[in-house]
Amino acid sequence: MDSEIAVDFSPVLKISKSGRIERLMGETTVPPSSDPQNGVVSKDVVHSPDTNLSVRIYLPEKALAADEKLPLLVYIHGGGFIIETAFSPTYHNFLTAAVSASDCVAVSVDYRRAPEHPISVPFDDSWTALKWVFTHIAGSGQEDWLNKHADFSKVILSGDSAGANIVHHMAMRAAKEKLTPGLKDTGISGIILVHPYFWSKTPIDEKDVKDETLRMKVESFWMMASPNSKDGSDDPLLNVVKSESVDLSGLGCGKVLVMVAEKDALVRQGWGYAAKLEKSGWKGEVEVVESEGEDHVFHLVKPTCEKALEAMHKFSGFFKGGDK
């Protein structure tokens, strides 16, 4: 029975009739490193013993001997809510490069994944991690690197694909629920959404994907992650752009950078998100940057290509472009 496949979603995962889940990618992990990689050191910290969830923290090595405060990046990984972890070589390498380029301290968030832990577990776990990060705002939290080096006046949230979706919802939630007592605002300076995973049952504009097979494939990821969603891909958690019930005016930050890729099936969603945000009455600044000729999360697959280096330059520039 265990060998009989009920769902074959290769090359991502297979689910047997017994319910056993076999992830076919994103399962490799690498340890943190006290030896500098690209001038960056890292370590893992368990922040939620009840759920055995950890974060990986990154710091420029030069900061270890200094008292200076650095911008704080909180990063949430992608993978359709289903694959990848904060500890995979893909994200370890990306965060190391991002911290080196941006001269920041970073917290890479891990969360329990669907389908074993369906939506909204990845969102709730990310919120728990974000609240833990903010326990360091007064310099008296669990983790010394954050106490000593994190500048909580310059907090940037970012993520790619499903992680970008989560980041959007964290910024919305932070405007309604305080991340820590005493905050005068949300505590979030800005967000960077990289190839954000937003979707809807029907195209959002004339340039959006029309191919029904491809649209169903994108939707099937959501249904695997959120099997109890009665609206399918029109669920407001996913249909952020087209849904009239989703109001973006309360987004809890002052700056937004949306990064999209020309050949990505999600590209129009990214452009649509920025347009909806501008029309919503939200008082911040939003910018869209498109990588021509590239596909979804290309920068993670080929991080040294010219377009990926351009994207990293734009990413790091967001940290150097001013405060909230």
C-alpha positions as a Python dict, from the first residue, in 0.01 Angstrom:
ca = {
    (1, 'M'): (0, 0, 0),
    (2, 'D'): (281, 238, 93),
    (3, 'S'): (432, 203, -254),
    (4, 'E'): (106, 289, -431),
    (5, 'I'): (106, 655, -533),
    (6, 'A'): (-210, 855, -478),
    (7, 'V'): (-69, 1192, -589),
    (8, 'D'): (229, 1226, -821),
    (9, 'F'): (343, 1585, -828),
    (10, 'S'): (690, 1517, -963),
    (11, 'P'): (943, 1669, -951),
    (12, 'V'): (814, 1826, -630),
    (13, 'L'): (662, 1545, -422),
    (14, 'K'): (466, 1223, -420),
    (15, 'I'): (198, 1115, -176),
    (16, 'S'): (129, 744, -132),
    (17, 'K'): (-213, 597, -64),
    (18, 'S'): (-103, 537, 293),
    (19, 'G'): (-52, 912, 331),
    (20, 'R'): (329, 901, 332),
    (21, 'I'): (477, 1215, 175),
    (22, 'E'): (798, 1193, -23),
    (23, 'R'): (947, 1531, -106),
    (24, 'L'): (1165, 1506, -414),
    (25, 'M'): (1344, 1838, -378),
    (26, 'G'): (1434, 2098, -117),
    (27, 'E'): (1514, 1845, 154),
    (28, 'T'): (1893, 1881, 162),
    (29, 'T'): (2020, 2093, 449),
    (30, 'V'): (2353, 2255, 535),
    (31, 'P'): (2473, 2352, 883),
    (32, 'P'): (2532, 2710, 995),
    (33, 'S'): (2891, 2823, 993),
    (34, 'S'): (3107, 3003, 1248),
    (35, 'D'): (3373, 3020, 976),
    (36, 'P'): (3294, 3322, 757),
    (37, 'Q'): (3134, 3253, 421),
    (38, 'N'): (3153, 3560, 202),
    (39, 'G'): (3233, 3750, 521),
    (40, 'V'): (2920, 3622, 697),
    (41, 'V'): (2879, 3390, 997),
    (42, 'S'): (2561, 3209, 1094),
    (43, 'K'): (2400, 3004, 1370),
    (44, 'D'): (2071, 2829, 1445),
    (45, 'V'): (1849, 2914, 1741),
    (46, 'V'): (1541, 2724, 1861),
    (47, 'H'): (1278, 2990, 1921),
    (48, 'S'): (973, 2767, 1975),
    (49, 'P'): (1051, 2452, 2175),
    (50, 'D'): (685, 2346, 2165),
    (51, 'T'): (695, 2309, 1786),
    (52, 'N'): (1072, 2248, 1762),
    (53, 'L'): (1108, 2542, 1523),
    (54, 'S'): (1435, 2724, 1469),
    (55, 'V'): (1562, 3030, 1286),
    (56, 'R'): (1900, 3072, 1123),
    (57, 'I'): (2068, 3402, 1207),
    (58, 'Y'): (2328, 3564, 981),
    (59, 'L'): (2574, 3837, 1075),
    (60, 'P'): (2864, 4006, 895),
    (61, 'E'): (3177, 3876, 1068),
    (62, 'K'): (3314, 4228, 1107),
    (63, 'A'): (3014, 4312, 1328),
    (64, 'L'): (3120, 4058, 1591),
    (65, 'A'): (3389, 4290, 1720),
    (66, 'A'): (3186, 4609, 1684),
    (67, 'D'): (2896, 4764, 1871),
    (68, 'E'): (2725, 4909, 1565),
    (69, 'K'): (2361, 4841, 1492),
    (70, 'L'): (2269, 4703, 1151),
    (71, 'P'): (1941, 4690, 957),
    (72, 'L'): (1745, 4374, 1033),
    (73, 'L'): (1619, 4145, 756),
    (74, 'V'): (1358, 3884, 841),
    (75, 'Y'): (1337, 3640, 550),
    (76, 'I'): (1068, 3377, 481),
    (77, 'H'): (1153, 3102, 232),
    (78, 'G'): (940, 2993, -63),
    (79, 'G'): (849, 2652, -199),
    (80, 'G'): (472, 2664, -241),
    (81, 'F'): (426, 2622, 138),
    (82, 'I'): (526, 2260, 70),
    (83, 'I'): (900, 2220, 0),
    (84, 'E'): (1231, 2381, 102),
    (85, 'T'): (1344, 2495, 446),
    (86, 'A'): (1538, 2782, 594),
    (87, 'F'): (1835, 2546, 617),
    (88, 'S'): (1860, 2432, 255),
    (89, 'P'): (2175, 2520, 59),
    (90, 'T'): (1959, 2734, -170),
    (91, 'Y'): (1848, 2966, 108),
    (92, 'H'): (2168, 2947, 310),
    (93, 'N'): (2364, 3067, 8),
    (94, 'F'): (2109, 3334, -78),
    (95, 'L'): (2096, 3475, 277),
    (96, 'T'): (2475, 3473, 304),
    (97, 'A'): (2497, 3672, -18),
    (98, 'A'): (2214, 3906, 82),
    (99, 'V'): (2367, 3983, 423),
    (100, 'S'): (2706, 4047, 264),
    (101, 'A'): (2557, 4278, -1),
    (102, 'S'): (2315, 4458, 231),
    (103, 'D'): (2539, 4484, 541),
    (104, 'C'): (2257, 4371, 767),
    (105, 'V'): (2177, 4108, 1026),
    (106, 'A'): (1925, 3852, 903),
    (107, 'V'): (1685, 3603, 1055),
    (108, 'S'): (1578, 3323, 820),
    (109, 'V'): (1245, 3181, 933),
    (110, 'D'): (1147, 2815, 914),
    (111, 'Y'): (786, 2697, 938),
    (112, 'R'): (598, 2370, 941),
    (113, 'R'): (499, 2280, 588),
    (114, 'A'): (186, 2162, 415),
    (115, 'P'): (30, 1921, 344),
    (116, 'E'): (110, 1771, 687),
    (117, 'H'): (54, 2117, 837),
    (118, 'P'): (-198, 2288, 609),
    (119, 'I'): (-267, 2658, 581),
    (120, 'S'): (-279, 2853, 810),
    (121, 'V'): (6, 2679, 998),
    (122, 'P'): (288, 2831, 784),
    (123, 'F'): (141, 3177, 848),
    (124, 'D'): (98, 3119, 1221),
    (125, 'D'): (450, 2979, 1258),
    (126, 'S'): (594, 3278, 1073),
    (127, 'W'): (403, 3516, 1299),
    (128, 'T'): (535, 3335, 1605),
    (129, 'A'): (891, 3367, 1474),
    (130, 'L'): (843, 3736, 1395),
    (131, 'K'): (710, 3802, 1744),
    (132, 'W'): (1014, 3621, 1886),
    (133, 'V'): (1243, 3845, 1682),
    (134, 'F'): (1075, 4150, 1835),
    (135, 'T'): (1139, 4023, 2190),
    (136, 'H'): (1492, 4157, 2126),
    (137, 'I'): (1381, 4516, 2065),
    (138, 'A'): (1493, 4631, 2411),
    (139, 'G'): (1822, 4440, 2387),
    (140, 'S'): (1723, 4176, 2642),
    (141, 'G'): (1607, 3885, 2429),
    (142, 'Q'): (1729, 3527, 2401),
    (143, 'E'): (1984, 3584, 2125),
    (144, 'D'): (2290, 3808, 2173),
    (145, 'W'): (2344, 3879, 1803),
    (146, 'L'): (2000, 4038, 1783),
    (147, 'N'): (2034, 4218, 2116),
    (148, 'K'): (2366, 4373, 2018),
    (149, 'H'): (2339, 4427, 1644),
    (150, 'A'): (1977, 4451, 1525),
    (151, 'D'): (1853, 4804, 1456),
    (152, 'F'): (1480, 4780, 1517),
    (153, 'S'): (1420, 5115, 1351),
    (154, 'K'): (1519, 4950, 1021),
    (155, 'V'): (1332, 4618, 996),
    (156, 'I'): (1279, 4475, 648),
    (157, 'L'): (1062, 4168, 581),
    (158, 'S'): (1124, 3971, 265),
    (159, 'G'): (1049, 3637, 105),
    (160, 'D'): (1014, 3474, -232),
    (161, 'S'): (713, 3303, -389),
    (162, 'A'): (503, 3152, -106),
    (163, 'G'): (735, 3328, 139),
    (164, 'A'): (650, 3661, -24),
    (165, 'N'): (282, 3580, 19),
    (166, 'I'): (344, 3517, 389),
    (167, 'V'): (543, 3842, 418),
    (168, 'H'): (251, 4042, 279),
    (169, 'H'): (16, 3888, 535),
    (170, 'M'): (265, 3947, 818),
    (171, 'A'): (276, 4317, 729),
    (172, 'M'): (-104, 4329, 721),
    (173, 'R'): (-130, 4148, 1054),
    (174, 'A'): (134, 4370, 1216),
    (175, 'A'): (-91, 4669, 1147),
    (176, 'K'): (-369, 4505, 1347),
    (177, 'E'): (-179, 4321, 1621),
    (178, 'K'): (129, 4463, 1791),
    (179, 'L'): (440, 4252, 1748),
    (180, 'T'): (549, 4366, 2092),
    (181, 'P'): (395, 4593, 2358),
    (182, 'G'): (484, 4960, 2336),
    (183, 'L'): (538, 4983, 1960),
    (184, 'K'): (415, 5315, 1823),
    (185, 'D'): (367, 5165, 1477),
    (186, 'T'): (404, 4820, 1321),
    (187, 'G'): (781, 4809, 1367),
    (188, 'I'): (828, 4718, 1000),
    (189, 'S'): (1008, 4968, 778),
    (190, 'G'): (947, 4795, 447),
    (191, 'I'): (890, 4468, 264),
    (192, 'I'): (1051, 4310, -41),
    (193, 'L'): (827, 4066, -227),
    (194, 'V'): (1029, 3848, -464),
    (195, 'H'): (816, 3678, -732),
    (196, 'P'): (516, 3676, -496),
    (197, 'Y'): (276, 3382, -507),
    (198, 'F'): (-63, 3546, -548),
    (199, 'W'): (-322, 3387, -776),
    (200, 'S'): (-688, 3376, -877),
    (201, 'K'): (-919, 3140, -1064),
    (202, 'T'): (-937, 3376, -1362),
    (203, 'P'): (-669, 3603, -1519),
    (204, 'I'): (-631, 3944, -1357),
    (205, 'D'): (-567, 4131, -1684),
    (206, 'E'): (-524, 4078, -2057),
    (207, 'K'): (-154, 3996, -2019),
    (208, 'D'): (-205, 3731, -1751),
    (209, 'V'): (-163, 3358, -1815),
    (210, 'K'): (-450, 3215, -2022),
    (211, 'D'): (-326, 2855, -2050),
    (212, 'E'): (-573, 2655, -1840),
    (213, 'T'): (-330, 2367, -1780),
    (214, 'L'): (-72, 2604, -1636),
    (215, 'R'): (-333, 2791, -1433),
    (216, 'M'): (-458, 2464, -1284),
    (217, 'K'): (-101, 2361, -1200),
    (218, 'V'): (-43, 2683, -1007),
    (219, 'E'): (-377, 2642, -831),
    (220, 'S'): (-303, 2279, -744),
    (221, 'F'): (-11, 2388, -525),
    (222, 'W'): (-251, 2600, -324),
    (223, 'M'): (-510, 2324, -295),
    (224, 'M'): (-242, 2085, -171),
    (225, 'A'): (-135, 2341, 89),
    (226, 'S'): (-488, 2453, 179),
    (227, 'P'): (-722, 2158, 116),
    (228, 'N'): (-998, 2307, 328),
    (229, 'S'): (-1011, 2632, 133),
    (230, 'K'): (-1371, 2656, 11),
    (231, 'D'): (-1284, 2925, -245),
    (232, 'G'): (-985, 2743, -393),
    (233, 'S'): (-742, 2987, -551),
    (234, 'D'): (-989, 3269, -491),
    (235, 'D'): (-918, 3232, -119),
    (236, 'P'): (-833, 3585, 6),
    (237, 'L'): (-503, 3452, 140),
    (238, 'L'): (-400, 3378, -219),
    (239, 'N'): (-624, 3603, -429),
    (240, 'V'): (-482, 3921, -283),
    (241, 'V'): (-477, 4117, -609),
    (242, 'K'): (-809, 4051, -784),
    (243, 'S'): (-1035, 3994, -484),
    (244, 'E'): (-1251, 4296, -406),
    (245, 'S'): (-1272, 4182, -45),
    (246, 'V'): (-897, 4238, 7),
    (247, 'D'): (-812, 4592, 116),
    (248, 'L'): (-442, 4681, 98),
    (249, 'S'): (-472, 5030, 247),
    (250, 'G'): (-372, 4905, 592),
    (251, 'L'): (-42, 4746, 485),
    (252, 'G'): (185, 4793, 784),
    (253, 'C'): (501, 4942, 635),
    (254, 'G'): (618, 5251, 451),
    (255, 'K'): (810, 5104, 158),
    (256, 'V'): (750, 4813, -75),
    (257, 'L'): (972, 4664, -345),
    (258, 'V'): (808, 4406, -571),
    (259, 'M'): (1051, 4199, -777),
    (260, 'V'): (911, 4007, -1075),
    (261, 'A'): (1049, 3800, -1364),
    (262, 'E'): (926, 3844, -1720),
    (263, 'K'): (867, 3475, -1797),
    (264, 'D'): (721, 3387, -1456),
    (265, 'A'): (356, 3278, -1458),
    (266, 'L'): (315, 3503, -1153),
    (267, 'V'): (455, 3818, -1315),
    (268, 'R'): (120, 3991, -1368),
    (269, 'Q'): (23, 3925, -1007),
    (270, 'G'): (330, 4118, -893),
    (271, 'W'): (252, 4413, -1117),
    (272, 'G'): (-115, 4397, -1017),
    (273, 'Y'): (-27, 4398, -647),
    (274, 'A'): (173, 4718, -684),
    (275, 'A'): (-104, 4884, -887),
    (276, 'K'): (-370, 4786, -633),
    (277, 'L'): (-151, 4910, -348),
    (278, 'E'): (-107, 5249, -516),
    (279, 'K'): (-483, 5285, -566),
    (280, 'S'): (-576, 5166, -218),
    (281, 'G'): (-505, 5484, -27),
    (282, 'W'): (-197, 5335, 138),
    (283, 'K'): (46, 5618, 214),
    (284, 'G'): (376, 5446, 137),
    (285, 'E'): (604, 5411, -165),
    (286, 'V'): (600, 5107, -394),
    (287, 'E'): (835, 5013, -677),
    (288, 'V'): (834, 4720, -919),
    (289, 'V'): (1151, 4580, -1075),
    (290, 'E'): (1125, 4324, -1356),
    (291, 'S'): (1404, 4087, -1464),
    (292, 'E'): (1373, 4051, -1840),
    (293, 'G'): (1392, 3705, -1995),
    (294, 'E'): (1391, 3524, -1659),
    (295, 'D'): (1155, 3279, -1490),
    (296, 'H'): (1031, 3212, -1138),
    (297, 'V'): (1301, 3234, -865),
    (298, 'F'): (1575, 3223, -1131),
    (299, 'H'): (1807, 3407, -892),
    (300, 'L'): (1806, 3107, -655),
    (301, 'V'): (1874, 2860, -936),
    (302, 'K'): (2155, 3057, -1101),
    (303, 'P'): (2268, 3313, -842),
    (304, 'T'): (2578, 3428, -1030),
    (305, 'C'): (2409, 3513, -1361),
    (306, 'E'): (2399, 3877, -1469),
    (307, 'K'): (2028, 3927, -1399),
    (308, 'A'): (2059, 3766, -1054),
    (309, 'L'): (2344, 4000, -965),
    (310, 'E'): (2135, 4294, -1084),
    (311, 'A'): (1846, 4173, -869),
    (312, 'M'): (2073, 4139, -565),
    (313, 'H'): (2199, 4493, -622),
    (314, 'K'): (1840, 4617, -619),
    (315, 'F'): (1759, 4404, -313),
    (316, 'S'): (2053, 4540, -114),
    (317, 'G'): (1982, 4893, -230),
    (318, 'F'): (1648, 4879, -51),
    (319, 'F'): (1836, 4866, 280),
    (320, 'K'): (2048, 5168, 192),
    (321, 'G'): (1764, 5383, 59),
    (322, 'G'): (1659, 5541, 386),
    (323, 'D'): (1453, 5466, 694),
    (324, 'K'): (1081, 5414, 735),
}
